Amino acid sequence: MNLSFFNQFTSPCMLGIPLILISLLFPTLLLPSPKNRWITNRLSTLQTWLLHLITKQLMMPLNKKGHKWASILVSLMMFLLLINLLGLLPYTFTPTTQLSMNMALAFPLWLATLLTGLRNQPSISLGHLLPEGTPTPLIPILIMIETTSLLIRPLALGVRLTANLTAGHLLIQLISTAAITLLPIMPPISILTTSILLLLTILEVAVAMIQAYVFVLLLSLYLQENI
């Protein structure tokens, strides 16, 4: 029983071939295809409004140099948002519960922001490792602490996204299993558990949206420090 709870996080395979690539490409099929007209239907209008809102929120703390990253950050935001929401459907696989995938997204983008700062303003970027007015005896210790906190950022991004989504999926499966088990024994308790499951599902929808936003927002803040 304990092992079956974690089987949902195993990448599905067919004929020994992992199908995670299909689950990564499927969200793009849900987006409306571009046409010659600016606005074709209500779905396109809603999509345009949502992209405008996301872009405005992400680019607000950045200067004009950081606006070059708008397409990358907004595309990543929509990608994570669709994958997280589709993973809440029954009999689906959520790629963002895999730490390896989240690290593959977090590490290159974090490294790109770091290299951008070292290339454009090396003195200011390295100055973040040592706060102004630090006593001389504490300089080596603070440099080690700040360097560690800088290098741990991509790990924190990946672990945060993985942990939140994994915990939510496990809670949903545990409560749903309890509701089905209690149905023939104690129907009132089973109904109460089902109502809790419904509230938890709504909460997980919000968590899926918030975690996608937080992932990209932290990347934009890292970019702000380096431009």
KOLVO-586078 format. One line per field, with one value per residue: chain; residue number from 1; x, y, z of N, C-alpha, C in turn. Coordinates in pm, 1 decimal. Each point is the difference from the previous one (the first is absolute). Layout:
! residues N
chain = A/...
n = NUM/...
nxx = X/...
nyy = Y/...
nzz = Z/...
caxx = X/...
cayy = Y/...
cazz = Z/...
cxx = X/...
cyy = Y/...
czz = Z/...
! end
This chain:
! residues 227
chain = A/A/A/A/A/A/A/A/A/A/A/A/A/A/A/A/A/A/A/A/A/A/A/A/A/A/A/A/A/A/A/A/A/A/A/A/A/A/A/A/A/A/A/A/A/A/A/A/A/A/A/A/A/A/A/A/A/A/A/A/A/A/A/A/A/A/A/A/A/A/A/A/A/A/A/A/A/A/A/A/A/A/A/A/A/A/A/A/A/A/A/A/A/A/A/A/A/A/A/A/A/A/A/A/A/A/A/A/A/A/A/A/A/A/A/A/A/A/A/A/A/A/A/A/A/A/A/A/A/A/A/A/A/A/A/A/A/A/A/A/A/A/A/A/A/A/A/A/A/A/A/A/A/A/A/A/A/A/A/A/A/A/A/A/A/A/A/A/A/A/A/A/A/A/A/A/A/A/A/A/A/A/A/A/A/A/A/A/A/A/A/A/A/A/A/A/A/A/A/A/A/A/A/A/A/A/A/A/A/A/A/A/A/A/A/A/A/A/A/A/A/A/A/A/A/A/A
n = 1/2/3/4/5/6/7/8/9/10/11/12/13/14/15/16/17/18/19/20/21/22/23/24/25/26/27/28/29/30/31/32/33/34/35/36/37/38/39/40/41/42/43/44/45/46/47/48/49/50/51/52/53/54/55/56/57/58/59/60/61/62/63/64/65/66/67/68/69/70/71/72/73/74/75/76/77/78/79/80/81/82/83/84/85/86/87/88/89/90/91/92/93/94/95/96/97/98/99/100/101/102/103/104/105/106/107/108/109/110/111/112/113/114/115/116/117/118/119/120/121/122/123/124/125/126/127/128/129/130/131/132/133/134/135/136/137/138/139/140/141/142/143/144/145/146/147/148/149/150/151/152/153/154/155/156/157/158/159/160/161/162/163/164/165/166/167/168/169/170/171/172/173/174/175/176/177/178/179/180/181/182/183/184/185/186/187/188/189/190/191/192/193/194/195/196/197/198/199/200/201/202/203/204/205/206/207/208/209/210/211/212/213/214/215/216/217/218/219/220/221/222/223/224/225/226/227
nxx = 83.2/107.6/39.0/-126.2/16.2/120.2/-83.1/-79.3/113.6/-28.2/100.2/-114.6/-3.2/34.0/2.3/10.1/-85.4/71.5/-119.6/104.8/62.5/-88.5/17.3/124.9/-24.1/-75.5/50.8/98.6/-57.4/-2.6/112.5/-77.7/-14.8/110.4/-77.9/-51.7/-113.9/-10.7/-130.6/-3.1/19.5/-86.4/33.5/9.4/-115.6/-48.2/52.0/-41.2/-115.2/1.2/42.9/-87.3/-89.6/33.6/6.4/-108.9/-47.9/47.4/-37.0/-93.0/62.3/-3.7/123.5/31.7/119.9/-73.8/-55.3/129.3/-13.4/-81.4/41.4/123.7/-11.8/-65.8/83.1/100.8/-54.9/-32.9/122.9/52.9/-70.4/16.6/128.2/9.0/-75.0/65.2/100.3/-95.7/-2.4/-105.4/79.2/61.6/104.2/58.3/57.0/-69.4/-45.5/67.3/83.9/28.6/-129.9/-40.3/97.6/-45.1/-110.9/24.6/83.5/-39.6/-125.7/22.4/64.8/-101.7/-83.1/67.6/8.9/-128.3/-14.1/67.5/-76.1/-116.9/-7.4/122.8/31.9/-114.2/13.4/131.1/-44.0/-91.8/120.1/16.8/-88.7/-45.3/115.9/39.1/1.7/126.1/-11.9/-115.1/94.4/96.5/-55.8/-18.1/122.4/36.8/-63.6/39.2/119.9/-12.7/-48.8/103.4/85.5/-68.6/0.6/71.2/72.5/-3.8/24.9/88.1/58.5/-13.3/22.6/103.5/43.9/-34.1/39.2/113.6/13.2/-36.3/74.3/95.3/-26.7/-10.1/106.9/60.3/-49.1/26.5/115.3/13.3/-40.1/72.9/100.3/-32.6/-16.9/42.4/96.1/40.3/-116.9/-49.4/87.7/-41.4/-124.4/25.7/59.4/-107.2/-73.9/75.7/-19.3/-125.7/-0.3/57.8/-87.3/-94.6/44.8/1.2/-116.6/-30.7/41.1/-62.1/-94.1/-4.8/22.6/-79.2/-82.5/11.9/-1.1/-88.3/-76.0/40.5/-20.9/-112.8/-15.2/39.8/-79.9/-90.7/49.9/-8.3/-103.5
nyy = -120.5/-1.1/-108.4/-42.5/62.3/-53.0/-95.4/93.5/-2.3/-122.7/30.1/18.3/-126.8/-6.6/-133.1/33.3/80.1/88.2/26.6/34.6/-28.7/-98.9/-30.9/20.7/-67.1/-78.6/71.3/-9.2/-119.0/38.6/56.9/107.2/-51.4/69.5/104.3/31.5/-28.4/122.2/9.0/-129.7/-25.4/-43.1/-121.4/49.7/60.4/-109.7/-70.7/93.1/6.0/-133.7/-10.1/95.9/-60.8/-119.9/46.7/67.1/-106.3/-76.4/87.5/12.9/-95.6/-33.2/36.8/89.5/-15.0/-7.1/96.5/-19.8/-20.0/91.8/-26.9/-7.8/104.4/68.7/-44.2/19.3/117.8/17.5/-37.8/59.3/106.8/-23.0/-26.0/99.4/73.7/-37.3/14.5/89.6/-23.0/-79.7/-97.7/100.6/42.4/40.6/48.4/103.5/-123.1/6.4/-25.2/-104.5/-3.1/18.4/-85.2/-76.4/43.9/-27.2/-103.0/-34.2/22.8/-63.8/-94.9/8.9/11.8/-101.1/-68.3/34.6/-21.4/-115.0/-7.4/44.3/-50.2/-42.3/128.9/40.2/-90.6/21.0/125.8/-76.7/-52.3/131.6/-1.3/120.3/38.5/-108.9/-39.3/39.0/-35.5/61.8/65.4/-84.6/11.1/132.1/4.0/-88.3/72.5/117.8/-56.4/-57.1/114.2/49.2/-95.2/22.6/113.9/-55.1/-49.8/119.4/50.9/-95.0/4.5/132.2/4.1/-83.5/57.0/118.7/-31.4/-56.3/93.6/88.6/-61.9/-8.4/123.0/36.2/-73.2/48.5/122.5/-9.1/-57.2/95.6/87.7/-63.4/-7.3/124.4/-1.8/-127.5/55.8/123.7/-9.6/39.8/-79.9/-93.1/41.8/4.1/-117.3/-33.0/61.6/-60.7/-112.4/40.4/35.2/-116.8/-50.4/76.9/-38.3/-123.1/35.7/60.1/-109.8/-71.5/91.8/-1.5/-131.9/-5.3/82.6/-67.1/-111.7/55.5/35.2/-111.3/-61.0/68.0/-36.1/-124.3/14.0/49.4/-94.2/-57.6/82.5
nzz = 0.0/80.2/-68.2/8.0/115.8/-14.4/-39.5/50.6/70.2/-39.9/-80.3/-65.3/-31.6/-125.6/3.3/129.5/-65.2/73.5/52.2/76.4/-114.8/-12.6/128.0/-43.4/-111.2/75.8/104.4/-90.2/-0.8/127.6/-43.7/-16.2/-119.3/-28.9/-23.4/-116.4/58.4/56.4/-6.3/23.5/127.9/88.3/-45.8/-122.1/22.5/57.7/-99.1/-87.1/65.3/7.0/-125.3/-29.5/77.2/-45.9/-124.8/27.8/64.7/-98.6/-92.9/92.7/73.0/-129.4/-34.9/-91.8/60.1/110.3/-77.0/-31.5/130.6/-47.7/-121.7/51.4/81.3/-91.4/-94.4/85.1/27.1/-126.0/-27.9/107.2/-32.9/-128.8/19.1/88.7/-80.7/-109.4/85.8/20.7/-129.9/8.4/41.9/57.3/-69.1/112.7/-109.3/50.3/19.9/-114.2/100.5/-75.6/-31.2/124.8/34.1/-98.6/57.6/128.2/-13.0/-124.7/42.2/115.4/-66.4/-83.6/104.7/56.1/-113.3/-9.7/131.7/-7.7/-107.7/43.0/122.8/-25.6/13.9/-57.5/-96.6/-4.0/-6.4/-61.7/-22.8/6.0/99.6/-26.8/49.6/-62.6/126.8/9.8/129.0/-33.8/-67.1/40.9/120.8/-10.4/-52.7/91.4/94.6/-50.1/-12.6/120.6/50.0/-68.7/37.0/111.3/-66.1/-97.4/101.9/59.0/-120.8/-29.9/120.6/-3.3/-129.7/10.8/111.1/-45.5/-122.5/44.3/92.9/-92.2/-91.4/92.0/39.9/-127.7/-24.7/107.0/-19.9/-129.8/34.5/94.7/-92.0/-91.4/87.7/38.8/-132.8/-6.0/72.1/-29.0/-62.0/118.4/60.1/-86.1/21.6/131.7/-13.5/-72.4/91.6/92.1/-71.5/-9.7/127.8/25.6/-85.4/52.5/118.4/-49.0/-51.5/116.2/65.4/-93.3/8.4/133.1/0.2/-105.4/61.6/114.3/-72.3/-82.0/103.5/62.0/-115.8/-6.4/127.7/-31.6/-105.6/84.3/79.5/-118.4/-8.4
caxx = -83.2/87.3/64.7/-97.6/-21.4/104.1/2.2/-50.0/110.8/86.8/-26.9/-62.1/78.9/-65.3/102.5/128.9/34.9/-68.5/-94.6/2.1/9.9/-135.6/-67.2/55.8/-42.4/-146.1/-61.8/3.1/-115.0/-117.4/3.9/-56.3/99.7/-11.1/-65.5/25.0/-73.5/54.3/-86.2/-90.4/-109.7/15.5/116.5/117.6/-4.0/39.9/142.3/74.5/-9.9/80.1/141.4/31.3/4.7/119.8/117.2/5.8/41.5/137.8/93.8/-12.1/120.2/119.2/20.5/-20.4/88.3/-61.1/-118.2/35.9/-30.7/-145.5/-54.2/45.0/-65.6/-144.4/-18.1/22.0/-114.3/-113.6/36.3/-15.4/-139.4/-80.5/41.5/-47.2/-145.3/-35.6/38.0/-105.9/-105.1/18.8/76.2/97.9/134.4/46.8/146.5/63.0/28.8/132.9/102.9/96.1/-51.7/-2.1/137.6/38.7/-54.8/48.2/144.4/48.0/-49.7/73.1/136.6/-4.3/-9.9/127.1/100.3/-36.5/51.2/146.7/47.0/-37.1/42.9/66.0/27.9/-124.1/-41.7/85.3/-21.5/-109.2/54.5/52.2/-77.9/78.6/17.6/25.2/126.5/107.4/9.9/-113.1/-2.1/5.7/-118.8/-114.3/18.0/-36.0/-145.0/-67.6/26.8/-84.6/-139.3/-12.5/6.4/-111.0/-124.2/-69.8/-50.3/-121.3/-107.6/-47.9/-55.8/-125.9/-105.5/-22.1/-57.6/-138.7/-88.4/-1.3/-80.2/-141.1/-47.8/-8.7/-115.5/-121.2/-13.5/-27.5/-137.5/-92.1/2.9/-75.4/-143.5/-50.2/4.3/-101.9/-135.3/-90.0/3.1/-59.4/-33.3/7.4/140.7/50.6/-50.0/77.4/134.7/-9.8/-8.9/135.4/76.2/-37.1/66.3/143.6/23.9/-2.3/125.0/111.7/-4.4/64.3/142.4/62.1/16.0/91.9/136.5/51.9/27.9/113.0/121.2/43.6/22.6/132.6/97.7/3.7/69.2/142.4/42.8/4.6/124.6/116.2/-6.1
cayy = 120.5/116.4/17.1/39.0/143.8/69.5/-44.2/107.0/87.6/-71.8/36.7/-111.1/-54.7/-86.4/-77.6/37.4/137.6/95.7/88.4/131.9/102.4/28.4/79.1/134.6/68.3/4.4/130.4/94.8/-25.1/65.1/142.8/29.9/25.1/138.1/20.0/131.2/101.5/25.3/-65.8/-86.4/-47.4/36.1/-68.7/79.1/122.7/-35.3/-32.0/125.2/74.2/-69.0/21.3/139.7/15.3/-68.2/75.5/124.4/-29.8/-47.2/100.6/124.3/37.2/-1.1/113.9/-30.4/-107.6/-125.9/-29.2/-96.7/-132.9/-13.0/-116.7/-122.0/-15.1/-20.3/-134.9/-94.9/11.0/-70.1/-141.4/-58.8/12.0/-102.2/-133.1/-18.9/-15.6/-126.4/-108.6/-23.8/-83.2/-143.7/-86.1/79.7/3.7/137.2/2.1/90.5/-68.6/-58.1/97.6/12.8/93.9/134.7/47.8/28.4/131.4/104.0/24.3/81.4/137.0/67.9/21.7/107.4/128.1/24.7/36.5/132.7/98.5/0.4/58.1/141.1/78.0/-97.1/53.5/1.8/-138.6/-56.4/76.1/-59.7/-102.4/62.3/120.0/118.5/23.9/-124.5/-0.7/-74.2/-142.8/-77.1/1.1/-134.7/-79.7/50.8/-35.1/-141.1/-13.7/57.9/-85.9/-119.2/37.6/24.9/-126.1/-88.3/54.2/-90.9/-115.7/43.0/12.8/-132.0/-74.2/63.6/-40.6/-144.3/-34.6/46.7/-79.0/-138.8/-6.8/13.7/-122.5/-105.7/26.5/-32.0/-145.8/-56.0/30.8/-72.2/-141.1/-10.4/16.6/-122.8/-107.5/22.9/6.8/-107.9/-16.8/118.9/92.5/144.8/41.1/-0.3/121.8/110.1/-7.9/41.7/146.5/48.9/-24.0/103.8/124.4/-17.1/9.9/143.5/55.4/-43.9/80.5/127.1/-25.2/-22.1/129.5/84.0/-51.2/39.0/144.2/22.9/-47.8/98.5/127.0/-4.1/15.7/142.4/72.3/-28.0/78.3/140.1/23.9/-7.5/96.3
cazz = 0.0/6.9/-128.8/-100.8/9.8/-73.6/-138.7/-86.3/-36.1/-91.9/-139.4/-74.1/-111.7/-97.7/-68.7/56.9/-36.7/88.8/-67.8/63.1/-104.2/-47.4/102.9/-3.6/-121.0/-10.6/33.1/-111.7/-87.5/56.0/-29.9/-133.1/-104.7/-50.8/-128.5/-59.1/74.5/133.5/98.2/-74.9/83.8/141.2/55.1/-37.5/79.6/135.8/-2.8/-15.6/126.6/101.1/-31.7/30.5/145.6/49.9/-43.5/77.2/137.0/2.4/-49.5/76.1/76.8/-83.4/-87.9/-141.8/-40.6/38.9/-80.5/-102.3/53.7/16.9/-72.3/66.7/130.4/-18.2/-55.6/109.3/90.0/-59.4/-7.6/133.2/41.6/-67.6/46.3/137.3/2.1/-65.4/89.2/98.9/-58.6/30.5/-90.4/-72.5/57.3/17.9/-12.2/95.8/126.0/-14.5/36.3/-108.9/-99.0/57.4/3.5/-138.0/-32.6/91.1/-1.6/-113.1/5.3/107.1/-46.9/-100.2/71.2/67.8/-100.4/-50.7/94.3/-0.6/-126.3/-14.5/117.1/88.4/134.1/78.5/23.0/104.6/122.3/77.7/89.2/121.6/33.6/34.2/143.3/72.3/76.3/-66.9/35.7/-51.1/-146.6/-61.8/32.8/-75.8/-140.9/-13.6/18.1/-116.2/-116.3/15.4/-27.2/-143.3/-73.6/37.6/-57.0/-93.2/73.7/70.6/-98.4/-40.2/113.2/40.5/-93.5/12.0/130.9/11.2/-85.5/47.3/122.6/-34.9/-63.5/102.0/86.3/-74.9/-11.7/133.1/41.5/-87.6/40.4/124.7/-28.4/-61.9/99.8/102.8/-55.8/43.9/146.4/62.3/-109.5/33.3/6.4/-137.2/-65.6/55.9/-57.0/-139.9/-2.4/27.3/-122.0/-96.4/41.3/-22.3/-143.6/-33.1/53.7/-83.4/-122.5/33.6/22.2/-130.5/-64.5/78.1/-10.1/-131.9/5.9/89.9/-67.6/-99.1/68.6/61.6/-107.7/-39.2/106.0/-17.9/-114.8/41.2/73.1/-88.4/-108.9
cxx = 86.7/66.5/-97.5/-28.6/101.1/11.2/-47.7/110.6/99.8/-37.9/-61.1/85.5/-89.5/108.3/140.0/43.9/-72.8/-85.9/-0.7/8.3/-137.5/-75.1/54.1/-49.4/-151.3/-59.0/1.2/-117.2/-125.5/-3.7/-57.7/110.7/-16.9/-63.1/27.1/-69.5/59.7/-78.3/-103.6/-119.5/28.6/121.6/128.9/5.7/44.8/149.3/83.9/-0.9/87.1/148.8/42.5/13.8/126.8/125.9/16.3/50.0/147.4/99.5/-3.4/126.4/126.5/10.9/-11.7/91.2/-60.5/-121.2/31.0/-34.4/-149.5/-53.7/39.9/-77.1/-149.6/-27.2/20.6/-116.5/-120.3/26.6/-21.0/-145.8/-86.0/36.9/-52.0/-151.1/-43.4/35.5/-102.6/-114.7/25.4/77.9/94.8/132.8/46.1/151.6/67.9/12.0/135.9/105.2/99.0/-48.1/0.9/140.8/50.0/-56.4/65.5/147.7/46.7/-47.0/67.9/142.2/5.0/-11.1/132.0/107.6/-30.0/52.9/151.2/55.2/-25.1/50.7/66.8/22.7/-124.2/-45.2/83.2/-16.7/-113.9/51.6/50.4/-79.0/91.0/5.8/24.2/130.5/102.9/7.0/-111.1/-2.0/10.3/-125.4/-119.0/12.3/-38.3/-151.1/-74.8/23.3/-85.6/-145.7/-22.4/-4.3/-118.9/-131.8/-66.6/-53.9/-127.9/-117.7/-58.2/-67.5/-133.8/-115.0/-32.4/-72.0/-146.0/-94.7/-8.2/-85.1/-148.8/-57.1/-13.1/-120.2/-130.8/-19.8/-30.9/-144.4/-100.9/-3.0/-78.8/-149.8/-58.8/-4.2/-111.4/-142.4/-89.0/-7.5/-73.3/-29.9/3.2/143.9/60.4/-45.6/76.0/142.2/0.9/-10.8/135.8/88.8/-30.1/67.4/151.0/34.3/-1.1/127.4/119.0/0.2/67.6/150.4/72.7/23.4/103.2/143.9/61.9/37.9/122.2/131.3/53.8/28.5/137.9/110.1/10.4/68.1/150.1/55.6/12.2/129.7/120.3/-6.6/-12.8
cyy = 125.6/26.0/49.6/149.5/77.1/-46.4/108.6/94.4/-68.8/34.0/-118.2/-41.2/-83.8/-66.4/39.5/141.1/95.0/96.7/139.8/110.4/37.1/85.6/141.7/78.9/16.4/136.2/99.6/-20.3/70.1/148.9/25.4/30.2/142.2/5.6/141.8/111.0/15.1/-75.9/-80.5/-46.0/38.9/-66.2/75.6/130.5/-25.9/-30.2/126.9/80.7/-63.7/20.0/143.2/21.2/-63.2/78.3/128.7/-25.4/-41.4/107.7/128.8/33.0/10.5/128.6/-44.5/-112.4/-136.6/-38.1/-95.6/-142.6/-26.0/-126.3/-130.6/-22.0/-26.2/-138.5/-106.0/0.5/-77.0/-149.7/-69.3/3.0/-109.9/-140.3/-26.7/-23.7/-130.8/-118.8/-29.7/-82.6/-146.9/-71.6/81.8/-3.5/145.4/3.7/87.4/-60.5/-68.5/107.1/21.3/99.9/142.6/58.4/32.8/133.1/110.3/32.0/81.2/145.0/79.7/30.9/111.6/136.8/34.4/44.2/135.8/109.5/8.2/62.7/150.2/86.8/-92.5/51.9/-2.8/-142.4/-65.8/73.8/-53.0/-104.5/58.1/126.6/114.6/18.5/-125.7/9.8/-91.2/-146.9/-85.8/-10.6/-140.8/-83.7/45.6/-32.2/-145.8/-19.3/52.0/-83.7/-126.0/30.7/28.5/-130.3/-91.1/47.4/-93.8/-125.0/35.5/14.7/-136.0/-75.6/59.5/-44.9/-148.2/-35.0/41.1/-84.0/-144.9/-14.4/11.3/-125.6/-114.7/20.7/-34.8/-150.8/-64.0/22.7/-71.8/-148.8/-21.8/11.6/-126.8/-114.4/13.1/-3.9/-116.3/-14.1/114.3/102.7/147.9/51.9/6.0/124.4/122.5/2.6/43.9/151.9/63.6/-16.0/105.6/132.6/-7.8/10.3/145.4/67.9/-37.1/71.5/135.0/-17.5/-19.7/131.8/85.7/-47.0/31.6/147.8/28.6/-42.0/105.4/134.0/3.7/10.8/145.3/85.1/-24.3/79.2/147.4/33.9/12.7/93.4/140.3
czz = 0.0/-135.0/-105.6/5.0/-85.0/-145.0/-95.7/-44.3/-92.9/-143.8/-74.6/-119.2/-90.2/-84.2/46.4/-30.9/94.9/-80.1/58.6/-104.7/-53.5/100.8/7.2/-120.7/-8.8/37.1/-114.3/-95.9/48.5/-28.3/-138.1/-99.6/-53.7/-138.2/-48.4/78.0/138.4/105.8/-77.7/83.1/144.9/62.7/-31.9/78.8/142.9/7.1/-10.7/128.5/107.8/-24.9/30.7/150.3/58.1/-36.7/80.2/140.9/6.5/-38.6/80.9/79.1/-83.1/-81.2/-145.7/-48.4/32.9/-81.5/-114.7/42.6/7.5/-66.2/68.9/129.2/-14.6/-57.5/107.4/97.5/-54.6/-7.6/134.5/45.3/-62.1/48.0/140.5/4.8/-65.3/88.7/107.2/-56.3/33.7/-109.5/-89.0/74.6/3.9/-9.6/103.4/140.1/-3.6/28.9/-113.7/-105.3/53.0/9.3/-140.9/-48.7/82.6/-21.0/-121.6/5.7/111.4/-43.2/-104.1/66.3/68.1/-99.6/-62.1/91.6/0.2/-127.4/-6.1/114.4/100.1/141.3/88.2/31.4/109.0/132.2/84.4/99.1/131.6/29.4/43.1/151.1/81.5/78.7/-66.2/41.6/-59.2/-152.0/-59.0/25.4/-83.5/-148.8/-23.9/10.1/-122.9/-125.6/6.0/-31.1/-147.8/-79.2/28.8/-62.1/-100.6/67.2/74.6/-95.4/-36.5/111.7/42.4/-89.9/14.4/129.0/10.2/-84.4/46.3/124.7/-30.3/-63.6/100.6/91.0/-71.0/-9.2/134.9/40.5/-88.6/32.6/128.7/-24.0/-61.5/100.9/102.8/-54.0/41.8/152.0/69.0/-108.6/39.1/6.0/-139.7/-76.4/49.7/-57.3/-146.3/-11.9/30.2/-122.9/-105.9/33.5/-24.2/-148.5/-45.7/49.2/-88.4/-134.8/23.4/19.9/-132.6/-73.3/72.8/-15.6/-136.0/-0.4/86.3/-65.4/-95.6/66.8/66.0/-104.8/-44.8/105.9/-4.5/-116.8/35.4/73.6/-92.8/-119.3/56.1
! end
